[in-house]
Amino acid sequence: MNKNTTFVGIAGIGYDIPADRMTSEHMAEMSGIPVTVLTEKIGMHRKSVADADDHPTQMAIRAARRSLEAARMDASEVDIVIFCGGSPQDFGLGFPAATIQAALGVTKSQAFELRNSCNGANLALHTCKSLLLADPTLQTGLVVCAEKWSTILDYSDPQNLPLFILADGAAAAVVSKYVTSNRLLAYEGMTDGRFAEHIIVKQGGTRHPVGPSGPLAFLRAESHDDYASLLETVYLSNYAQVIQRAVEKSGCKMADIRFAILNQNFEKLILAILENMGLTRDHTWWSLTENGHLGSVDVLYCLAKALEAGRIEPGNRVVLASSALGFTWAASVLHFL
């Protein structure tokens, strides 16, 4: 193997999705929103919810081990561990990347957190690739995503409807210079900070220190009207732009893209994004119906499921695209050989 290779690919993906489900009927009962809004307008029938005693790093460690098994690699080969997640983690202040590193028995790697909410996987893949290519002594990285949104969701307020889709789970990808079956071609990201404080958890920071559980402890949408306006005027436009720029950077044309993995948002939005790319629902992997929106986990989990099902064929160029609170958008292009 030529160790002077100039490309990096995904050697294996693993995931850990809780078996327990919260149904749309249950969410409708708690919120007073008609169940058809969840099942027909949003397109979700149930979502994954972790047990009270199952935490992000535990799900992350299981997913990481499975990704190493899929890659047929030993943890001793890992040079970089990158953890990303947008939800609360095990502790108010903790170091999940180091916790995962220790649990896997990785001793020689650097380990750090990267926070870009639901764009975490896309950005972490790009960051890992960049670090590997910049340093000839580094060969393999591990990108790990884990979310446990269930602890900060308030279903009693119908205004939080856009957040009901958030779910729990973990996924991990082994990224290596030694991969010959696929290549990470290009990445693009963008942020519109005007909406940075539109959906946040207020309690727990210096402005609102930790106190008794109450409204400030939950993830809240400040105004549903503003959120709807955002989707209509900015969201889809920026999603399309970030995908187009990533495709151009990859040296491909949009017509070359045969499959797209999108973060699992409202069904209408996903179909609109696919249509803009010249694709249909047959050209993606759909998990919102059964799993909800897994945050940063979505793109890796859906990519793994699509590969397992044989939906991605040799020669296919695939886009991984995501959006995140903040608001930010990101896209990566992969070539499967």
C-alpha positions as CSV (number, residue, x, y, z in Angstrom):
1,M,0.0,0.0,0.0
2,N,1.3,3.4,-0.9
3,K,1.3,5.5,2.3
4,N,1.7,8.7,0.3
5,T,-1.9,8.4,-0.9
6,T,-3.7,11.7,-1.2
7,F,-7.3,10.5,-0.4
8,V,-9.2,9.4,2.6
9,G,-12.3,7.2,2.9
10,I,-14.7,5.6,5.4
11,A,-13.5,2.2,6.3
12,G,-16.5,1.1,8.5
13,I,-19.6,2.5,10.2
14,G,-21.3,1.3,13.4
15,Y,-24.4,2.5,15.1
16,D,-26.4,2.0,18.3
17,I,-30.1,3.0,18.2
18,P,-32.2,2.4,21.3
19,A,-34.9,-0.2,20.9
20,D,-37.5,1.7,22.9
21,R,-39.8,4.0,20.9
22,M,-42.1,6.9,21.7
23,T,-45.1,7.0,19.4
24,S,-46.6,10.0,17.6
25,E,-49.9,9.1,19.4
26,H,-48.1,9.7,22.7
27,M,-46.6,13.0,21.6
28,A,-50.0,14.1,20.3
29,E,-51.7,13.2,23.6
30,M,-49.1,15.2,25.6
31,S,-49.1,18.3,23.3
32,G,-52.8,18.4,22.2
33,I,-51.6,18.5,18.6
34,P,-53.6,16.2,16.2
35,V,-51.6,13.0,15.6
36,T,-52.1,13.5,11.8
37,V,-49.8,16.6,12.0
38,L,-47.0,14.3,13.2
39,T,-47.7,11.3,11.0
40,E,-48.8,13.1,7.8
41,K,-47.4,16.6,7.8
42,I,-44.1,15.7,9.4
43,G,-43.9,12.0,8.4
44,M,-43.0,10.5,11.8
45,H,-44.8,7.6,13.4
46,R,-42.4,6.9,16.2
47,K,-38.9,7.7,17.4
48,S,-36.0,6.1,19.4
49,V,-35.7,7.1,23.0
50,A,-32.9,5.9,25.3
51,D,-33.5,4.4,28.8
52,A,-32.9,6.7,31.7
53,D,-29.7,4.9,32.6
54,D,-28.3,4.8,29.1
55,H,-26.2,7.8,28.3
56,P,-24.5,9.4,25.2
57,T,-21.0,8.0,25.9
58,Q,-22.3,4.5,26.5
59,M,-24.2,4.6,23.2
60,A,-21.1,6.1,21.5
61,I,-18.8,3.4,22.8
62,R,-21.0,0.7,21.5
63,A,-21.3,2.4,18.1
64,A,-17.5,2.9,18.0
65,R,-16.7,-0.7,18.7
66,R,-19.1,-1.8,15.9
67,S,-17.5,0.7,13.5
68,L,-14.0,-0.8,14.2
69,E,-15.5,-4.3,13.7
70,A,-17.0,-3.2,10.4
71,A,-13.6,-1.8,9.3
72,R,-11.8,-4.9,10.6
73,M,-9.4,-2.7,12.5
74,D,-8.1,-2.8,16.1
75,A,-8.5,0.2,18.4
76,S,-4.7,0.4,18.6
77,E,-4.7,1.6,15.0
78,V,-6.7,4.8,15.8
79,D,-4.7,8.0,15.8
80,I,-7.6,10.5,16.3
81,V,-10.9,10.3,18.2
82,I,-13.4,13.1,17.4
83,F,-16.6,13.3,19.3
84,C,-19.5,15.4,18.1
85,G,-23.1,15.8,19.4
86,G,-25.6,18.6,19.9
87,S,-27.6,17.3,22.8
88,P,-26.7,17.3,26.5
89,Q,-23.9,14.9,27.3
90,D,-23.3,12.7,30.4
91,F,-22.1,15.6,32.5
92,G,-22.5,19.4,32.5
93,L,-18.8,19.6,32.0
94,G,-17.1,16.5,30.7
95,F,-14.8,15.1,28.1
96,P,-16.6,12.5,26.1
97,A,-13.9,12.0,23.5
98,A,-11.4,11.1,26.2
99,T,-14.0,8.8,27.9
100,I,-14.6,7.0,24.6
101,Q,-10.9,6.8,23.9
102,A,-10.2,5.1,27.3
103,A,-13.1,2.7,27.0
104,L,-11.9,1.5,23.6
105,G,-8.3,1.1,24.9
106,V,-6.9,3.6,22.5
107,T,-3.6,4.8,24.0
108,K,-1.7,6.8,21.3
109,S,-4.4,9.0,19.8
110,Q,-5.4,12.6,20.3
111,A,-9.0,12.9,21.3
112,F,-11.2,16.0,21.3
113,E,-14.8,17.3,21.0
114,L,-16.2,19.1,18.0
115,R,-19.6,20.9,18.4
116,N,-21.7,21.8,15.4
117,S,-25.0,20.4,16.5
118,C,-26.6,18.2,13.8
119,N,-23.8,19.1,11.3
120,G,-21.3,17.4,13.6
121,A,-20.7,14.3,11.5
122,N,-20.2,16.2,8.3
123,L,-17.7,18.6,9.9
124,A,-16.0,15.9,11.8
125,L,-15.4,13.8,8.7
126,H,-13.9,16.8,7.0
127,T,-11.8,17.7,10.1
128,C,-10.5,14.1,10.4
129,K,-9.7,13.9,6.7
130,S,-7.8,17.2,6.9
131,L,-5.8,16.2,9.9
132,L,-4.9,12.8,8.3
133,L,-3.7,14.4,5.1
134,A,-1.7,17.1,6.9
135,D,0.3,14.7,8.9
136,P,2.1,11.7,7.4
137,T,2.4,10.0,10.8
138,L,-1.4,9.9,11.2
139,Q,-3.3,7.1,9.3
140,T,-6.7,6.5,10.9
141,G,-9.3,8.5,12.7
142,L,-12.6,7.7,14.5
143,V,-15.6,10.0,14.2
144,V,-18.2,9.3,16.9
145,C,-21.6,11.0,17.3
146,A,-24.1,10.5,20.1
147,E,-27.3,12.3,21.1
148,K,-29.8,12.1,23.9
149,W,-32.3,14.8,23.2
150,S,-35.1,13.2,25.2
151,T,-34.0,14.8,28.4
152,I,-34.6,18.4,27.2
153,L,-37.8,18.1,25.2
154,D,-41.1,19.6,26.5
155,Y,-44.1,18.2,24.7
156,S,-46.6,20.2,26.7
157,D,-46.0,23.3,24.6
158,P,-47.3,23.0,21.0
159,Q,-44.9,25.8,19.9
160,N,-42.1,23.2,20.3
161,L,-43.6,21.0,17.5
162,P,-40.5,21.4,15.3
163,L,-38.5,19.8,18.1
164,F,-40.7,16.8,18.7
165,I,-38.8,14.8,16.0
166,L,-35.5,14.8,17.9
167,A,-34.4,11.4,19.1
168,D,-31.6,9.4,20.7
169,G,-28.9,7.2,19.4
170,A,-25.2,7.0,18.3
171,A,-23.1,6.3,15.2
172,A,-19.4,6.1,14.5
173,A,-17.2,6.0,11.4
174,V,-13.6,4.8,11.0
175,V,-11.8,7.2,8.6
176,S,-8.5,6.1,7.1
177,K,-6.0,6.6,4.4
178,Y,-6.0,2.9,3.6
179,V,-9.6,2.8,2.2
180,T,-9.9,1.8,-1.4
181,S,-13.7,1.4,-1.7
182,N,-14.7,5.0,-1.3
183,R,-13.2,8.5,-1.1
184,L,-14.2,11.7,0.8
185,L,-14.0,14.2,-2.1
186,A,-15.2,17.6,-0.8
187,Y,-16.9,19.5,2.0
188,E,-18.8,22.8,2.3
189,G,-20.3,24.5,5.3
190,M,-22.1,27.8,6.0
191,T,-23.8,29.5,8.9
192,D,-26.4,32.2,9.3
193,G,-25.9,33.6,12.8
194,R,-29.1,35.7,12.7
195,F,-30.9,32.7,14.1
196,A,-28.3,31.6,16.6
197,E,-30.6,32.1,19.6
198,H,-33.8,31.1,18.0
199,I,-33.9,27.6,19.5
200,I,-31.8,27.1,22.6
201,V,-31.7,25.8,26.2
202,K,-31.3,28.9,28.4
203,Q,-30.5,27.2,31.7
204,G,-27.0,25.9,32.5
205,G,-24.9,28.7,31.2
206,T,-23.5,31.8,32.9
207,R,-26.7,33.9,32.2
208,H,-28.9,31.3,33.8
209,P,-27.0,29.0,36.1
210,V,-28.3,25.6,36.9
211,G,-31.4,25.7,39.1
212,P,-34.7,23.9,39.7
213,S,-36.1,22.1,36.6
214,G,-38.4,24.4,34.7
215,P,-39.1,26.0,31.3
216,L,-35.5,27.3,31.0
217,A,-34.2,23.7,31.2
218,F,-35.8,22.6,28.0
219,L,-35.0,23.2,24.4
220,R,-37.5,25.8,23.1
221,A,-38.4,27.4,19.9
222,E,-38.8,31.1,20.6
223,S,-41.5,31.7,18.0
224,H,-43.1,29.3,15.7
225,D,-44.0,32.1,13.2
226,D,-40.4,33.1,13.0
227,Y,-39.4,29.4,12.5
228,A,-41.9,29.0,9.6
229,S,-40.5,32.2,8.0
230,L,-37.0,30.9,8.3
231,L,-37.9,27.7,6.5
232,E,-39.6,29.5,3.7
233,T,-36.9,32.2,3.1
234,V,-33.6,30.8,4.2
235,Y,-33.5,27.2,5.1
236,L,-34.1,25.5,1.7
237,S,-32.0,28.1,-0.1
238,N,-29.0,27.6,2.1
239,Y,-29.4,23.8,2.0
240,A,-29.3,24.0,-1.8
241,Q,-26.3,26.3,-1.9
242,V,-24.2,24.2,0.4
243,I,-24.9,21.1,-1.6
244,Q,-24.1,22.8,-4.9
245,R,-20.8,24.2,-3.6
246,A,-19.7,20.8,-2.2
247,V,-20.5,19.2,-5.5
248,E,-18.6,21.8,-7.5
249,K,-15.6,21.4,-5.1
250,S,-15.6,17.7,-5.7
251,G,-15.2,18.2,-9.5
252,C,-18.6,16.7,-10.2
253,K,-21.8,18.0,-11.6
254,M,-25.2,17.6,-9.9
255,A,-26.2,15.1,-12.6
256,D,-23.3,12.9,-11.3
257,I,-24.9,12.5,-7.9
258,R,-26.8,9.2,-7.7
259,F,-27.8,9.2,-4.0
260,A,-28.2,11.6,-1.1
261,I,-28.2,11.2,2.6
262,L,-30.0,14.0,4.4
263,N,-30.6,14.7,8.0
264,Q,-34.1,13.5,8.9
265,N,-36.3,16.6,8.9
266,F,-39.9,17.2,7.9
267,E,-40.9,15.0,5.0
268,K,-41.9,18.0,2.8
269,L,-38.5,19.6,3.3
270,I,-36.6,16.4,2.5
271,L,-38.6,15.9,-0.7
272,A,-38.0,19.5,-1.7
273,I,-34.2,19.2,-1.2
274,L,-34.2,16.0,-3.3
275,E,-36.2,17.6,-6.0
276,N,-33.8,20.5,-6.2
277,M,-31.0,17.9,-6.7
278,G,-32.9,16.2,-9.5
279,L,-33.5,13.1,-7.2
280,T,-36.5,11.4,-5.8
281,R,-37.3,9.5,-2.6
282,D,-35.9,6.4,-4.2
283,H,-32.5,8.1,-4.1
284,T,-32.2,8.4,-0.4
285,W,-32.5,6.4,2.9
286,W,-35.5,7.3,4.9
287,S,-35.4,6.8,8.7
288,L,-37.6,9.6,10.1
289,T,-40.7,7.4,10.1
290,E,-39.3,4.9,12.6
291,N,-36.4,6.7,14.3
292,G,-37.1,10.4,14.3
293,H,-34.3,12.9,13.8
294,L,-31.1,11.6,15.4
295,G,-29.2,14.9,15.2
296,S,-25.6,14.5,14.2
297,V,-26.1,10.7,14.1
298,D,-28.5,10.9,11.1
299,V,-26.1,11.0,8.1
300,L,-23.8,8.2,9.4
301,Y,-26.7,6.0,10.4
302,C,-28.6,6.4,7.2
303,L,-25.4,5.9,5.1
304,A,-24.7,2.7,7.0
305,K,-28.3,1.4,6.4
306,A,-28.2,2.4,2.7
307,L,-24.9,0.5,2.3
308,E,-26.3,-2.6,4.2
309,A,-29.3,-2.6,1.9
310,G,-27.1,-2.4,-1.3
311,R,-28.7,0.9,-2.3
312,I,-25.3,2.5,-3.1
313,E,-23.5,0.9,-6.0
314,P,-19.9,1.0,-7.1
315,G,-19.3,4.2,-9.1
316,N,-22.0,6.1,-7.2
317,R,-21.2,9.6,-6.1
318,V,-23.1,10.4,-2.9
319,V,-23.9,13.6,-1.0
320,L,-24.2,13.7,2.8
321,A,-26.0,16.9,3.7
322,S,-27.3,18.3,7.0
323,S,-28.6,21.3,8.7
324,A,-28.3,22.3,12.4
325,L,-29.4,24.8,15.0
326,G,-27.4,27.9,15.0
327,F,-28.4,27.8,12.1
328,T,-25.8,26.0,10.0
329,W,-25.7,23.8,6.9
330,A,-23.1,21.3,5.6
331,A,-22.5,18.9,2.8
332,S,-19.9,16.3,1.9
333,V,-19.4,14.4,-1.4
334,L,-18.2,10.8,-1.4
335,H,-17.2,8.6,-4.4
336,F,-17.9,4.9,-3.9
337,L,-15.5,2.8,-6.1
